[in-house]
Amino acid sequence: MSLIIKSKQNLNVLFKAFILLLFLAACVPARKMEELQEKQKACETDLAAAKKSAQENEAKLSELKEQMTKNEKENVGLKRDTGIIGSSYRNLTGKYDKLDQLNQSLMDRLNKLLAGSERDNSKLSGDLQLTQDQLLKKQDELKTLELKLNQQKKDLDDLSAQLKLREARVNELENIIKQKDKATSDLKKKLSDALTSFEGKGLTITQKNGKVYVSMDESLLFASGKTNIEPRGVDALKNLAKVLETNTDINLMVEGHTDDVPMNGKGEIKDNWDLSVMRATSVTKIILNSAKIDGSRITSAGRGDFFPLDSSKTPEARKKNRRTELILTPKLDELFKILDNN
């Protein structure tokens, strides 16, 4: 009889951590250009290290899932083998009982024929000896099977213990991911409540991939080609800053985006890179000046015109692409700690 153990595996780990660092490019005097280039290289090095760390953590999680799948297959194989051995053990036990009955029958016949001919007695003695030899052989086989069965049971118990331990770790990981998803949903609600008067008026709030995205149109924040924030945009950023101040486990990425129309500026802003970076920096400064927030929680980045929402060349598409995105991400320290321990 085969033993089948069903193991429930529900690993839907959705983990993506986007850490984006883009180099800051600003129009500065020639004597500071070398210093800015060195900072740019340092940013690129940090970005590569962050990507590598994220890839290694994803690889560890994949290895954990693959090991669980392998353990479950080995578990099923061991139980199947145990069932086969158990069946063989029962068959041999039945044969042993039959041989024992035959031995008893032969002993009875031997007692009845003791007075018979020597030839018959010799034949019966030979049959009895053969039967006894067979019994001894079957006993040895039963002992061997019993030892093997005990070893298989021990291996199965060890594998089950390992499987339970890994399931506990996966459950812990899933619980943390659920907590992060709930924290993200709660954050989105807090932002919606704080910015309700701005939603649909140049501001949208969405949730995806474990993050909350607050997208603000150029019309809400800036005059065309400018980096100074309009009063209404300042009000919206102040409300957002209050949410960040009371939720210290949230990091913020501020991304400036432009359309694809080239700028030929001769002053401080020379191109779309300059414009996007300076706008992101302006937004960051308003947020930091509006609440008590640790500056290490905020990253400012200019994306230029390389990440459009609409790639068509119409005025409507370009207006949609001129935006500032604020990406709020719950810290994943607990999740990374579990991955490192595994």
Contacts in CASP RR format, 6 or more apart in sequence:
PFRMAT RR
TARGET T0000
AUTHOR 0000-0000-0000
METHOD contacts of the structure
MODEL  1
MSLIIKSKQNLNVLFKAFILLLFLAACVPARKMEELQEKQKACETDLAAA
KKSAQENEAKLSELKEQMTKNEKENVGLKRDTGIIGSSYRNLTGKYDKLD
QLNQSLMDRLNKLLAGSERDNSKLSGDLQLTQDQLLKKQDELKTLELKLN
QQKKDLDDLSAQLKLREARVNELENIIKQKDKATSDLKKKLSDALTSFEG
KGLTITQKNGKVYVSMDESLLFASGKTNIEPRGVDALKNLAKVLETNTDI
NLMVEGHTDDVPMNGKGEIKDNWDLSVMRATSVTKIILNSAKIDGSRITS
AGRGDFFPLDSSKTPEARKKNRRTELILTPKLDELFKILDNN
1 83 0 8 1.000
1 86 0 8 1.000
1 87 0 8 1.000
2 79 0 8 1.000
2 80 0 8 1.000
2 83 0 8 1.000
2 84 0 8 1.000
3 79 0 8 1.000
3 80 0 8 1.000
3 82 0 8 1.000
3 83 0 8 1.000
4 76 0 8 1.000
4 79 0 8 1.000
4 80 0 8 1.000
5 75 0 8 1.000
5 76 0 8 1.000
5 79 0 8 1.000
7 72 0 8 1.000
7 75 0 8 1.000
7 163 0 8 1.000
7 167 0 8 1.000
9 68 0 8 1.000
9 69 0 8 1.000
9 72 0 8 1.000
10 174 0 8 1.000
11 65 0 8 1.000
11 68 0 8 1.000
11 170 0 8 1.000
11 174 0 8 1.000
12 174 0 8 1.000
13 61 0 8 1.000
13 65 0 8 1.000
13 173 0 8 1.000
13 174 0 8 1.000
13 177 0 8 1.000
14 177 0 8 1.000
14 209 0 8 1.000
14 210 0 8 1.000
15 57 0 8 1.000
15 58 0 8 1.000
15 61 0 8 1.000
15 177 0 8 1.000
15 332 0 8 1.000
15 335 0 8 1.000
16 209 0 8 1.000
16 210 0 8 1.000
17 54 0 8 1.000
17 57 0 8 1.000
17 329 0 8 1.000
17 332 0 8 1.000
18 209 0 8 1.000
18 211 0 8 1.000
18 253 0 8 1.000
18 327 0 8 1.000
18 329 0 8 1.000
19 47 0 8 1.000
19 50 0 8 1.000
19 51 0 8 1.000
19 54 0 8 1.000
19 299 0 8 1.000
20 47 0 8 1.000
20 253 0 8 1.000
20 255 0 8 1.000
20 299 0 8 1.000
20 301 0 8 1.000
21 43 0 8 1.000
21 44 0 8 1.000
21 46 0 8 1.000
21 47 0 8 1.000
21 50 0 8 1.000
21 299 0 8 1.000
21 301 0 8 1.000
22 43 0 8 1.000
22 277 0 8 1.000
22 301 0 8 1.000
22 302 0 8 1.000
22 303 0 8 1.000
23 39 0 8 1.000
23 40 0 8 1.000
23 43 0 8 1.000
23 44 0 8 1.000
24 36 0 8 1.000
24 39 0 8 1.000
24 40 0 8 1.000
24 43 0 8 1.000
24 277 0 8 1.000
24 281 0 8 1.000
24 300 0 8 1.000
24 302 0 8 1.000
25 36 0 8 1.000
25 40 0 8 1.000
25 273 0 8 1.000
25 274 0 8 1.000
25 277 0 8 1.000
26 36 0 8 1.000
26 268 0 8 1.000
26 274 0 8 1.000
26 277 0 8 1.000
26 278 0 8 1.000
27 267 0 8 1.000
27 268 0 8 1.000
27 269 0 8 1.000
27 270 0 8 1.000
27 274 0 8 1.000
28 36 0 8 1.000
57 336 0 8 1.000
57 339 0 8 1.000
60 339 0 8 1.000
60 340 0 8 1.000
60 342 0 8 1.000
61 173 0 8 1.000
61 339 0 8 1.000
64 166 0 8 1.000
64 169 0 8 1.000
64 170 0 8 1.000
64 342 0 8 1.000
65 170 0 8 1.000
67 166 0 8 1.000
68 163 0 8 1.000
68 166 0 8 1.000
68 167 0 8 1.000
68 170 0 8 1.000
71 159 0 8 1.000
71 162 0 8 1.000
71 163 0 8 1.000
71 166 0 8 1.000
72 163 0 8 1.000
74 159 0 8 1.000
75 156 0 8 1.000
75 159 0 8 1.000
75 160 0 8 1.000
75 163 0 8 1.000
78 152 0 8 1.000
78 155 0 8 1.000
78 156 0 8 1.000
78 159 0 8 1.000
79 156 0 8 1.000
81 152 0 8 1.000
82 149 0 8 1.000
82 152 0 8 1.000
82 153 0 8 1.000
82 156 0 8 1.000
85 145 0 8 1.000
85 148 0 8 1.000
85 149 0 8 1.000
85 152 0 8 1.000
86 145 0 8 1.000
86 149 0 8 1.000
88 145 0 8 1.000
89 142 0 8 1.000
89 145 0 8 1.000
89 146 0 8 1.000
89 149 0 8 1.000
92 138 0 8 1.000
92 141 0 8 1.000
92 142 0 8 1.000
92 145 0 8 1.000
93 142 0 8 1.000
95 138 0 8 1.000
96 135 0 8 1.000
96 138 0 8 1.000
96 139 0 8 1.000
96 142 0 8 1.000
99 131 0 8 1.000
99 134 0 8 1.000
99 135 0 8 1.000
99 138 0 8 1.000
100 135 0 8 1.000
102 131 0 8 1.000
103 128 0 8 1.000
103 131 0 8 1.000
103 132 0 8 1.000
103 135 0 8 1.000
106 124 0 8 1.000
106 127 0 8 1.000
106 128 0 8 1.000
106 131 0 8 1.000
107 128 0 8 1.000
109 124 0 8 1.000
110 121 0 8 1.000
110 124 0 8 1.000
110 125 0 8 1.000
110 128 0 8 1.000
113 120 0 8 1.000
113 121 0 8 1.000
113 124 0 8 1.000
114 121 0 8 1.000
169 338 0 8 1.000
169 342 0 8 1.000
172 338 0 8 1.000
173 335 0 8 1.000
173 338 0 8 1.000
173 339 0 8 1.000
176 334 0 8 1.000
176 335 0 8 1.000
176 338 0 8 1.000
177 335 0 8 1.000
180 210 0 8 1.000
180 330 0 8 1.000
180 332 0 8 1.000
180 335 0 8 1.000
181 210 0 8 1.000
183 249 0 8 1.000
183 330 0 8 1.000
184 207 0 8 1.000
184 210 0 8 1.000
184 211 0 8 1.000
184 212 0 8 1.000
184 330 0 8 1.000
185 207 0 8 1.000
187 212 0 8 1.000
187 243 0 8 1.000
187 247 0 8 1.000
187 250 0 8 1.000
187 328 0 8 1.000
187 330 0 8 1.000
188 205 0 8 1.000
188 207 0 8 1.000
188 212 0 8 1.000
190 243 0 8 1.000
190 247 0 8 1.000
191 205 0 8 1.000
191 212 0 8 1.000
191 214 0 8 1.000
191 240 0 8 1.000
191 243 0 8 1.000
191 328 0 8 1.000
192 199 0 8 1.000
192 205 0 8 1.000
194 239 0 8 1.000
194 240 0 8 1.000
194 242 0 8 1.000
194 243 0 8 1.000
195 203 0 8 1.000
195 205 0 8 1.000
195 214 0 8 1.000
195 236 0 8 1.000
195 239 0 8 1.000
195 240 0 8 1.000
198 220 0 8 1.000
198 233 0 8 1.000
198 236 0 8 1.000
198 239 0 8 1.000
199 205 0 8 1.000
201 220 0 8 1.000
202 216 0 8 1.000
202 217 0 8 1.000
202 219 0 8 1.000
202 220 0 8 1.000
203 214 0 8 1.000
203 215 0 8 1.000
203 216 0 8 1.000
203 217 0 8 1.000
203 220 0 8 1.000
203 236 0 8 1.000
204 214 0 8 1.000
204 215 0 8 1.000
205 212 0 8 1.000
205 213 0 8 1.000
205 214 0 8 1.000
205 215 0 8 1.000
206 212 0 8 1.000
206 213 0 8 1.000
206 215 0 8 1.000
207 213 0 8 1.000
210 329 0 8 1.000
210 330 0 8 1.000
211 327 0 8 1.000
211 328 0 8 1.000
211 329 0 8 1.000
212 327 0 8 1.000
212 328 0 8 1.000
213 325 0 8 1.000
213 326 0 8 1.000
213 327 0 8 1.000
213 328 0 8 1.000
214 240 0 8 1.000
214 325 0 8 1.000
214 326 0 8 1.000
214 327 0 8 1.000
214 328 0 8 1.000
215 323 0 8 1.000
215 324 0 8 1.000
215 325 0 8 1.000
215 326 0 8 1.000
216 233 0 8 1.000
216 236 0 8 1.000
216 323 0 8 1.000
216 324 0 8 1.000
216 325 0 8 1.000
216 326 0 8 1.000
217 319 0 8 1.000
217 320 0 8 1.000
217 322 0 8 1.000
217 323 0 8 1.000
218 224 0 8 1.000
218 319 0 8 1.000
218 322 0 8 1.000
218 323 0 8 1.000
218 324 0 8 1.000
219 319 0 8 1.000
220 230 0 8 1.000
220 232 0 8 1.000
220 233 0 8 1.000
220 236 0 8 1.000
221 229 0 8 1.000
221 230 0 8 1.000
221 233 0 8 1.000
221 279 0 8 1.000
221 283 0 8 1.000
221 324 0 8 1.000
222 228 0 8 1.000
222 229 0 8 1.000
222 230 0 8 1.000
222 279 0 8 1.000
223 230 0 8 1.000
225 263 0 8 1.000
225 269 0 8 1.000
225 275 0 8 1.000
227 269 0 8 1.000
227 275 0 8 1.000
227 278 0 8 1.000
227 279 0 8 1.000
227 281 0 8 1.000
227 282 0 8 1.000
228 282 0 8 1.000
229 237 0 8 1.000
229 282 0 8 1.000
229 283 0 8 1.000
229 286 0 8 1.000
234 286 0 8 1.000
237 283 0 8 1.000
237 286 0 8 1.000
237 287 0 8 1.000
237 290 0 8 1.000
238 286 0 8 1.000
238 290 0 8 1.000
238 291 0 8 1.000
240 287 0 8 1.000
240 326 0 8 1.000
241 286 0 8 1.000
241 287 0 8 1.000
241 288 0 8 1.000
241 290 0 8 1.000
241 291 0 8 1.000
241 293 0 8 1.000
242 290 0 8 1.000
242 291 0 8 1.000
244 250 0 8 1.000
244 252 0 8 1.000
244 287 0 8 1.000
244 291 0 8 1.000
244 293 0 8 1.000
244 297 0 8 1.000
244 328 0 8 1.000
245 291 0 8 1.000
245 292 0 8 1.000
245 293 0 8 1.000
248 294 0 8 1.000
248 297 0 8 1.000
249 330 0 8 1.000
249 331 0 8 1.000
250 297 0 8 1.000
250 328 0 8 1.000
250 329 0 8 1.000
250 330 0 8 1.000
250 331 0 8 1.000
251 297 0 8 1.000
251 298 0 8 1.000
251 299 0 8 1.000
251 328 0 8 1.000
251 329 0 8 1.000
251 330 0 8 1.000
251 331 0 8 1.000
252 287 0 8 1.000
252 297 0 8 1.000
252 298 0 8 1.000
252 299 0 8 1.000
252 326 0 8 1.000
252 327 0 8 1.000
252 328 0 8 1.000
252 329 0 8 1.000
253 298 0 8 1.000
253 299 0 8 1.000
253 301 0 8 1.000
253 326 0 8 1.000
253 327 0 8 1.000
253 329 0 8 1.000
254 280 0 8 1.000
254 283 0 8 1.000
254 284 0 8 1.000
254 287 0 8 1.000
254 298 0 8 1.000
254 299 0 8 1.000
254 300 0 8 1.000
254 301 0 8 1.000
254 324 0 8 1.000
254 325 0 8 1.000
254 326 0 8 1.000
254 327 0 8 1.000
255 276 0 8 1.000
255 280 0 8 1.000
255 301 0 8 1.000
255 302 0 8 1.000
255 303 0 8 1.000
255 307 0 8 1.000
255 324 0 8 1.000
255 325 0 8 1.000
255 326 0 8 1.000
255 327 0 8 1.000
256 276 0 8 1.000
256 277 0 8 1.000
256 279 0 8 1.000
256 280 0 8 1.000
256 283 0 8 1.000
256 301 0 8 1.000
256 302 0 8 1.000
256 303 0 8 1.000
256 304 0 8 1.000
256 323 0 8 1.000
256 324 0 8 1.000
256 325 0 8 1.000
257 276 0 8 1.000
257 302 0 8 1.000
257 303 0 8 1.000
257 304 0 8 1.000
257 305 0 8 1.000
257 307 0 8 1.000
257 308 0 8 1.000
257 321 0 8 1.000
257 322 0 8 1.000
257 323 0 8 1.000
257 324 0 8 1.000
257 325 0 8 1.000
258 272 0 8 1.000
258 275 0 8 1.000
258 276 0 8 1.000
258 304 0 8 1.000
258 305 0 8 1.000
258 321 0 8 1.000
258 322 0 8 1.000
259 272 0 8 1.000
259 305 0 8 1.000
259 308 0 8 1.000
259 317 0 8 1.000
259 318 0 8 1.000
259 319 0 8 1.000
259 321 0 8 1.000
259 322 0 8 1.000
260 272 0 8 1.000
260 305 0 8 1.000
260 308 0 8 1.000
260 313 0 8 1.000
260 318 0 8 1.000
260 321 0 8 1.000
261 318 0 8 1.000
262 271 0 8 1.000
262 272 0 8 1.000
263 269 0 8 1.000
263 270 0 8 1.000
263 271 0 8 1.000
263 272 0 8 1.000
263 274 0 8 1.000
263 275 0 8 1.000
264 270 0 8 1.000
264 271 0 8 1.000
265 271 0 8 1.000
268 274 0 8 1.000
268 278 0 8 1.000
269 275 0 8 1.000
269 278 0 8 1.000
272 304 0 8 1.000
272 305 0 8 1.000
273 302 0 8 1.000
273 304 0 8 1.000
275 304 0 8 1.000
276 302 0 8 1.000
276 303 0 8 1.000
276 304 0 8 1.000
276 305 0 8 1.000
277 300 0 8 1.000
277 301 0 8 1.000
277 302 0 8 1.000
279 302 0 8 1.000
279 324 0 8 1.000
280 300 0 8 1.000
280 301 0 8 1.000
280 302 0 8 1.000
280 324 0 8 1.000
281 300 0 8 1.000
283 300 0 8 1.000
283 324 0 8 1.000
283 326 0 8 1.000
284 298 0 8 1.000
284 300 0 8 1.000
287 293 0 8 1.000
287 298 0 8 1.000
288 295 0 8 1.000
288 298 0 8 1.000
305 321 0 8 1.000
308 317 0 8 1.000
308 320 0 8 1.000
308 321 0 8 1.000
309 317 0 8 1.000
309 320 0 8 1.000
309 321 0 8 1.000
309 323 0 8 1.000
310 316 0 8 1.000
310 317 0 8 1.000
310 320 0 8 1.000
310 321 0 8 1.000
311 317 0 8 1.000
END
